[in-house]
Amino acid sequence: MTVPDITRNLERIRQNIAQAARRSGRQPEGIRLVAVTKTVGNQQIKQALAAGVDLLGESRVQEMVDKYPEFPDARWHFIGHLQRNKVKFLVERVDLIHSLDRWSLAEELDRRARERESVFRVLVQVNVADDGDKHGFLPAEIPGVLRELAGLAGLRVEGLMCIAPFEKEPERIRPIFRQMKRLFDQCTGVPGVKMRFLSMGMSSDYAVAVEEGANLVRLGTAVFGPRNCSLREG
Ligand SMILES: *Cc1c(COP(=O)(O)O)cnc(C)c1O
């Protein structure tokens, strides 16, 4: 893609987000965009940053580690399934981890953070459609999980994330996003956690997600165009 394409994509995305925010009675400024850079080259990432993007999302540790030194001013969000033996590479690099999806990962994050007297900011991933293929905690487990995570000094829980099942028709995902927002609201009272972010919505469904309460959307294709299919999805 050329420079104007990415710039134009971002303009359109910002308009869509603003309209969806207003439809749900919210301010557009409250909604943050994470530009998902998996398989995307440095040149295109530079273009996105020049067009005002400040949050970059990666779903593979190696890609994030490779790209990180090139973009010292960007903040990196990790959004993929994270193996415990890769956690060490994220210390002092990652701004927010969206995908805390199991207890053993929480323990490893906590351990690595405390080793460095640092803290990982995390969102807890919800397996919202109870999909056997997807990672995350089941909705019913979430309040209890948050209460326990609040006891880990190396973690700061700041909200919830979900990866909705793909649907050609984004309206079909609306009930799932609505359920996520209900769960999010229900968790605001959990002691020791500050529910700030509800991360949901990807290129095909972010408008619906924002209408239902998302304030962090993760967009790859909508920003950069279709990904190189020879690289495995992650
Ligand atoms: C790839 C990816 C995205 C972005 O997907 P698009 O459909 O290209 O917007 C968002 N979230 C996660 C977890 C991803 O892996």
Residues whose N, C-alpha, C, O or C-beta is under 5 A from the ligand:
A	BS01	LIG	V36 S59 I79 M202 S203 S204 R218 L219 G220 T221 A222 G234
